[in-house]
Amino acid sequence: MLSPSQQVQLYLAIQIIGGHIGLPFLILTFLWLNVARSKVVVHFCVSWIVFSVSYSLLIYVSLPLEAPSTQGICLLSDAMTNGALIMTSLSTFALLLNLWFGILQPLWFQAHRFKNGVESLLISIPYVGFFATFFATYTISAPASGIPNPNTFSDTYCLSLGNMWIAVDLISISILGLATLLDILILWSVFRKPMYNKTSSAARKFLIKLSLFGAYRAASLVLSLVVSIKAIDDEISSVHFLDLEYAVSVLQQTGGCLFGS
């Protein structure tokens, strides 16, 4: 059994390897290869880099936890992780919507003036979601007169104790639920409708990977929400909460890298 400090170190290592090294390398590969790659796919990977950076701010936390510098990092981490959660959910939905336009509405979507405008809109929505959630969390959780707000973090870790994360998780689950429905529509059209049978095998494999990734994301968020609510009721310890967090982060970072490839 790993100690709490070792769990934190493992958790941060996962985020750094996956989001600070793996995904940036993947984006550089996109830029180096002479293969057309949708801008929406690239920004999907960027959203996961933001996710990784947000969840690894604990590296810069100083002790004791009551120190002003630590309070600031905890608050920034809290706001960024909430924003990144919404951002990655929206980027997943945007990517599926982009696939829906490209596969089921090819004639309309391939018109140059429509395609550029639609892709620009799909790229911008996740960033809007990130900053809106970031500023909302920061405003609600900010310390008052230099006194740490209990809504910001616990006495042991930079884990949010307030109710802001419940709304963020529910919104993210709702977005991923819509993404799943859209995904089912695309898969049904590609595999069951004769007019779309000519879809390339590479595109089909891409759809299957995206479907599995989206289903996992929704399931992990539901599990995280349930465990977090139990943690508030003191039914589980913050250490067990961290167990869930780094287990989930392994699959998210690995899945993101494999999917992006």
N, C-alpha and C positions, 0 to 999 in steps of 0.2 A: 504494500500500500504506500503510495507516494504521500509525502508530507504536503501540507498546503502550499508552502513556498515552492516545492518541486513541481506541483501541479501548475502553479502560475507560470513557472519557467517553461514547462512543456507547452502550455497553452500559447504563450508568446512565441515560442519557437515555431509552432505550427503556422501561426499567422504570418510570421516573417518569411518562412520558406515558401509558403504558398502564394501570399499576396505581394511580398516585396521582391521576390526573386522569380518564382515560376510564371506568374501572370505578366509582369513587365517583359520577361524574355519572350513570352508568347506573342505579345503585341509587336515587339521588335521583329519577330519572325514574320508576322503579317506584313510589315512594312518592307522587309527585305525581299520577300517572294514576289515574283511577277505574276501574281494570281489576283483576280478581282475579288475583293472582300468587302461585303457590305459595311458601311460605317456604323450601322446599328450593332453589328457583331463586335466590332472593335470597342465601342462604348459600353457594351455589355461587360466586356472584360475590365474596362476601366472602372466600372461600378464596383467590381469585386476587389480591385486594388484599394479603392476608397474604403470598402468594408474592412479589409485587412488592416489598413493603417489606423482606422478608427478603433478597432479592437486591440491594437497593440500599443496604445498610448501608455499602458501601465508600465512600460519600460522606463518612462521618464518620471514616475512617481517617486517622491522622496519620503523618507520616514522622519518623524512620526506622522501618522495620518492626519493629525490636526494641523500640520504646517500649512500656511497659506498657499505655498506652491503646490502641495499635494491636493489641496481643495480645488485649485484651479484646474489641474490636470484631470481630476475626477469629474468635475463639471463638464469640461470639454469632451472627455471620453464619453460621458453619458449622453451629451447632445449629439455627438458624431455617430455613436453606435445606433441611436434611434433613427437618425437621418439615413445612415447607410442601410439599415434594414428596409426602410421604405424604398430607398433608391434601387436596391438589388431586386426587390419585388417588382417595381415598375419597369426596370430594364428587362426582366424576364418576360413580362407581359408585352412590352414594346417589341421585343425580338420575335415573339410569336405572332404579333399583329403584322410585323413586317413580312414574315413568312406567309401569312394568310393572303396579304396583298400580292406577293410575288408568285404564289402557286395558284390561288383560286381566282385572282383578278389580274392576270398577267398583262392583258392588252391595255387596260386602263392604267395600271401601275407603271408599265414600262414607258409611258409617255414622259418625256424628259422633264417637263415642267411640273408634272404631278409627283414623280418619283423623288426628286430633290426636295420638294416642299414637305412631303410626307415623312421622309427619312429625317429631315431636320427637326420636325415636330416630335418624332419618336425619340430622337436623341436628347432633346431638351427636357422632356417631361420628367425623367428620373432625377435630373439635377434640380428642377423646381421642387420636387418632392423632398429631396435631401435638405435643401436650404430652409424650406418651410418647417419641416420637422425639427431641424437643428435649432432654429431661433425660438420655436415654441417650447422645446425642452429647456433650452438655456434660460428663457425668461421664467419659466415655472420653477426651475430647480436652483436658481442663483441664490447664493448666500445673502442674508439680510444683515446689514451693518457688520460685515466681517464674520458673522456667526454661521458655521456650516448648516445648511438647510438639510434636515433629515430626509428630504425628498431626493437628495443628490446621491448619497452613498452610505453604506453600512460602516460599522466600526472596524470591520476586518478587511474588506476589499472595496474597490471602487464599483460596487454593485448598487444599482438604483433601488431605493426602498419606496419610492413614491408610486403613484398610479399611472404616470404618464406612459410607461412601457406597456401597460395593458391595452391602452388605446392603439399604440403603435403596432403591437402584435396582432390585434384584431384587424386593423386596417391592412396589414401585410398579408394576413391569411385570406382576407376578402379579395385582395388583388390577385393573389395566387390561385384562388378559387375560380375567378373569371378567366385567368390564364389557362387553367386546366380545362375548362369548358371549351375555350377556343382551340386548345390543343386537340381535344377529342374531335372537334369539328374538322380540323385539318387532317388528322389521321384517317377519319372515316371517309373523307372525300378522296384522299390519295389512294387508299387501299381498296375502297369499295365502289367508287364511281369510275366507269370506263373512260370517261373523258380525261381523267387525271392519271391513268395507268402508265403514261409515258414518263412520269416523273422519274428522274435518275435514281439509281440505287444509292448514290452518295447522299442525295437529298433525303431519301427515306431513312438512311442510317442517322443522319443529322436530326431528323424529326424524332426518331426513337430515343436518341440520347437526350434530347431536350425534354421529351415527355418524362423520362425517368428522373431527370434532374429536377424538373418542376414538381413532380409528385413527392420526391424526397424533401424538397424545401418546404412544402406545405406541411408534411408530416412532422418534420423537425420543429417547425414553429409551433404547431399544436402541442407537441410534447414539451417544448420549452415553456410554453404558457402554463401548462398544467403543473409542471415542477416548480415554476416560479410562484404560483399561487399557493402551493403547499409550503413553500419556503417562508412565505409571509405568515402562515399559520403555525410556524415553528414545527411542522411535521417532518421537515428534513433540514439538514444543516447547510450552511453556505458552502461547505466543502463539497457536499454532494451536488449542489448546484453547479459548482465549478467543474465537477466530473462530467456533467452533462454538457457544459459549454465547450470544453476542449474536445470531447468526443464528437460533438456536432461539427466543430470547426475543422476536424480532420476530414470529414466527408465533404464539407462544403468546399474547402480549398482543393482537395483532390478532384472532386467532381467538376469544379470550375475549370481546372487545368485540362482535364481529359475532354470535357465538353468543348472547350474553346479550341482544342486541337482538331 
